[in-house]
Amino acid sequence: MSALLAADLARLLGPGGPDWRPLRGARLLLTGGTGFFGGWLLESLLAAEAAHRLGVRVAVLTRDPAAFARARPRLAGHPAVALLQGDVLELRPSGARYTHVVHAATTVAPLAGAGDPRRLFDTIVEGTRRVLEVARQAGSRRLLLVSSGAIYGRQPTGLAQLPEEHLGGPDPLSPPSAYAEGKRAAELLCACAAAEGWLEPVVARGFAFSGPYLPLDGHFAIGNFVRDALAGGPIRVAGDGTPSRSYLYGADLASWLWTLLLEGRPGRAYNVGSERAVTIAELAGLVAAVLQARGGVEVAVAPEPGRPAERYVPSTRRAREELSLTERWTLEEAVARMAAFAQGSTGC
């Protein structure tokens, strides 16, 4: 494990972190355990196991166990981890007992409008249906559904932060809404399970994130900006730079998700993200300043006069007031740590 990651995990386990006691002797099922969310969830869970001797065990669903073992041998080979080969669409009850379930398997939001939107919708909904059936057969009581802030649809002009009570939604006649509509349906399936009385589901509506494990060559602006800076610059903004986003660090993400699973109110949704809004152009400038990138920032398109800027920023008041969740890593720290991890990471 890199020293940077070890320091993040030590801080995560310190004051202000999750109360791990409910996981003593727990048996967990984790879907989506091999991506950005899954990497941080596994890292933090295994760090808690080492620190507190919880006796926890986690089954991780993965389509390709061998590839996961090659990419993250330390996680895949841990005695508390069992790899289950398969796709969420093929998941069936096996007789195993799980006390807790974390359902984080899905296609990433930036790809939601590409390819086959009907298949994307079906994958999210049917995958959730299968996870719920496994949870029911396994005797699970607590389940965390990783949903998305995309369920709110376009953030209205003049609304600085999206609260959980916002009743907006995506355009149901637009195929690119398949991801958001799938997540909405997945949340409804969990609500139905809660109404039936056998499950205590909690919903995490994720926004945008930063930190180690986030791809630097994908569809994430912050990752691409760090990549450009490490290559010497300039940092290139593909659009006009006016959309606003906010970024929660991966270690904070893991801390929040575990707290939601263990302490969140059943049948309730919580926004998971940062309230610190920056435009994409401002983010590029921040990355350039933190990493001292040569060549500055290049914005591809001039902003259109009078056009309202897109915004995707949550209110996290519910998480703060009900669960005392806070951000412990700044955006500047996140950028510096992403770059350091990319330059020095080996064998995580």
N, C-alpha and C positions, 0 to 999 in steps of 0.2 A: 504494500500500500504506500502511496506517495505521502510524504510528510504533510503536504498541503491538505490532502483528504483526511488524514489522521487528525490534523488540527481542527478541521471543520466538524468532524464527528465528536471530538472531545468537547467542543463548544456546544454542539447540539445536545449532548447528554448532560450538560451543566444546568445551572439555574435557568428557569424559563422554558425548559424542554418538556417533552411528554412525561406523564406519569406511567411508567412501564409496568407497574404492579399487576394490572388486570391481565397482562399477557403471561403471567407466571404459569407454566405448564400448558400454554395454549398450543393449538394446532391450527395453522393458517393455510388457506388457499389463496395464492396470488396469481391473477392473470395480468398479462402485460408486464411481466417482471424483467424483461430484457431491454427495455428502452430507457429513456431519461427518467421517467417517474419510477420505474421498477428498479433502476440502478440505485437511486437514492433511498428508496424504501428498503431494499435489501441491505445496503451498506449500514443504514442506521439501525435496522433491526438486529443485525449481527453484532454491531458495536454494543447495543444494549444487552444482548445475550452475554457477551464477554464481560461487560461491566457488572451485570446484576445476576448472572447465573439463573436466567429465567427458566431454562429447560424448554424453551420454545422450539417448535419445528415448523418449517414452512415448505409447502409444495408449490413449485413454480411451474406454471403451464408455459411451454415454449414449443414452437413448431420445429425447432432444430436444436436439440440439446447439445449436439457436438459443436455447433457453431458458437453457442453461448459459452461452452466450456473453453473453447479456444480464445474467445474474446475476453472473458473474465474468469480465468481459472480459479482464482481465490474464492470468488463467490460460489461458483458452480460446485467446487469441491468441498465446501464447508460441510461438516457433519450435520448441521441443523437444516441443510437444504436438500430437498429431493426434487429432481427435474422430471416433470411429466410431459412426455412428448404428445403433441397434438395441437389442433387449432380450436379456438373457442367455439367454433361452429360444430365441432365433433365432440365436445365435452358431454360426458354422460356420468350419472352416478356410478360410483365404483365400490361402494360399501365403506369407503374411508369416512372418518369422522373429522369434522372441522369445527372449531369453536368460533372462528372468525374468517371472513372472506373479504378480500380487497379485489374489486373488479376494475382493473385499469387498462384492459386490452381494448384497443381501438386503432383506427387509422388516424394519423395526425391531421389536425384541422386544416393546415395549409393545402392539403391535397384533396380537400372535400369536394371541390368543384371539378376535379379532373377524373378521367377514366369513366367508370360506370357508377353513376350516383345511386341507381336503384340497388346495385349490389352493396354499395357502402351502407345505405340505410338498412338493408336486410341484415348485414353483418352485425351492425350495432344492436339492432333490436333482437334478432334471434340469438346472438351471443349472450345478451343479458338474460334472455329467457332461459337459456341453458344453464347459466351460472346460478340463477335463482332456483332452478330445479335441483341442481347439485347441492346448493346450500340447504334446501328443505330436506332432502334425503340424508344429508350429513349431520343434521341436527344443529346447524349454525343458528346463532341468535343475532350476532352483530355482523353487518355488511356495510362496506364503504363502496359506493359507486363513484368512480371518477367521471364526472360529467364536464361540462364546458360552459364558459360564459357566452359561447355562441348561441345558446338557447334563447337569449334575450333579443336576438336580431340586431339590427343596426341601432347603435346608441343615439338617442335623439339629440339634436342640436340644442345646446343649453343645459343638458344634463351632464354635470361634471363627472359623476360616479354612478355606476349601475348598482342599485340595491337589489337584494333578493326579492323584494316585493314588486319590482318592475314587471309588468305584465305584457311587455312587448314580445315580439316573436319574429322569426324569419319569414320570408315570403314563401308560403306553401306551394305556390305555382312556379317556383324557380328551382330547377334541378340542383344548382349549387348549394341549396339549402339542405341537401340530404344529410350532411353531417349533423347540423343543428337539430333538424327534425328527428333524426335517429336518437340523439341524446335526450330530447324531450320525451320521446316514447319510452326510452330506457328508464328515465326518472318515474314515469307513470307506472311502469311495471313494478318498480320498487315500492311505490306508494300503495299499489294494490296488495302487495305482499304484506306490507305493514298493516293495512286495513283488515287483512285476514287473521292477523294476530300471532303469526308464527315467527316473524322476523322483525328486527330493529334496524332498518336501513338508514344510513346517513349519506347525503349527497354532497360531493365536493365539486363546485363549479370552478374549474381552473381557467386562468387567464394566460398571461405570458410569463416566461421564466428564463433564468440564466444560470450559469454555473457549469462545472465539469460534467461531462456526459452529454451536454448539448452539442449536436453536430455543428461543425464550423463550415460545412460545405453543403448545407441543406436549404430549407425554406425559412430559416429563422434569421431575421435581420441582425440581431445582436451577435449571433455566431459568425455570420458573414463579415460583419465589421471587424470583429477580432481577427478573423483570418486575414483580411486585407491589411490590417495594421501589422500583423506579424510578418507579412510578406513585404513590408516596407512602405505600403501605401501606394497611391492614395486610397482612402476609404470611399467606396462608390455606393451612392444611394440610387436604387433603380428607378424610383418614382419621383414625386415632387417633394418628399420629406415632410409633408404636413400632418399625416396621421399621428395621433397620440396613442402611446402604449405605456404600460408599466410592467416592471420585471421583478419577480420574487426569486430570490436565490434558492438553489436546489436544496441546500440544507434546511432552510426555512420551510420549503415545500414539504420535505419529509416530516419535519416536526409537526407541521399543521395537519398533514394527512393522518398521522398516527393519533394525534389528539382528537381529530374528528371521529375516527373509528372507535376510539375508546371512551370518549366523553361527549360526543355530539348528541344532540337531542334526536331521538328516533323519528323518522319521517320528515326531517328538516333538511333544508339545503343551506350551504354556507359558501360564499364566495371565497376563493383561494387565490390570492394575488397581492400585488402592491398597490398602494394608493398614490405613489409618487409618479405622476404623469410626465412624460417627455415626448416631444415630437421625434419622429424618426431622424430628422436632420439634427436635432439636438443630441440624440443618442449617438449619432456618428461623430459629432464634435466631441462628446464626452469620451468616447473610445479613443479618438485621436489624441486627446489631451492626456488621458491616463497612461496610454501606451507610447506616448511621444512619437506618433506615427509621422513619418515624412510624407510630404505631398498633400497634406490636408484632406479636405472632403470635397468630393465631386457629386453634385446633385444632377441627375439626368434630365429632369423635366422641371420647367419653371411652374410655380403654382398658378392656377387659374384664378384670376381676380374675382372675388365675390363668391367663390365656391366654398361651402362649409367644409371644414376639415373633418375627416373621419376620426372617431374616438372609440377606444376600447379599454376602459379603466373601471375597475370595480370599487364599490364601497365594501370595506371589510369591517364595518361597525358591528355586525352580528357576531363575527368570529372574535373580535376584540372584547366585546361586552359579555358575551356568554361563556367564552372559553379562555379569555385572557391571552389570546394569541397576538404576537407582535412580530415585526421584522427586526432581525438581529444582524443582518448583513446589509450594507449599503450597496447601491448600484455601482459606485466606484470600486468597492471591494470586489464585487462580483466580476467586473471586467478584468481587474488585475489578476484575479484568481483563475478565471477562464484561460487567460493567456499563459500564466505560469503552469497550469495543468497541462495545456496543450504542448508546451515546450519540454516539460519534464516528466510527463506521465509514462510509467512503464509497468506493465503487468498488473493492472488493476482488475 
